[in-house]
């Protein structure tokens, strides 16, 4: 029987929400988003890093020195009308955003003989991070080097 790669999402990815900002939902700064399995091998995709984002209604309000809305969790993004990756890009281009701290996705390996499974594979898109985990988990040469 051939082993297949399987992926289990802790948080179901939403279309047009690949940015890690949409997966920060508490202050732990290390949230499990997905797990990739292949036989006895396991790679977990975490949303790491503390997010702090200042949002203004308009660039003009920012230029005036108005107080921004401070966003630390994904639910506050949506309350401010940012519901897609495109919305983040647009608000940033309009000068309405200031990134103080940002989140990212990173990979961690688990299994027999692994003592430090941090893979330092930073990504800023969920689909890309999971795809990377799926590719690494079947790579015997790479896996042999994980400690």
Beta strands, then each sheet from edge to edge (+ up, - down):
strand 1: 6-9
strand 2: 30-38
strand 3: 41-48
strand 4: 52-55
strand 5: 69-71
strand 6: 97-101
strand 7: 104-110
sheet 1: 1+ 2- 3+ 7-
sheet 2: 5+ 4- 6+
end
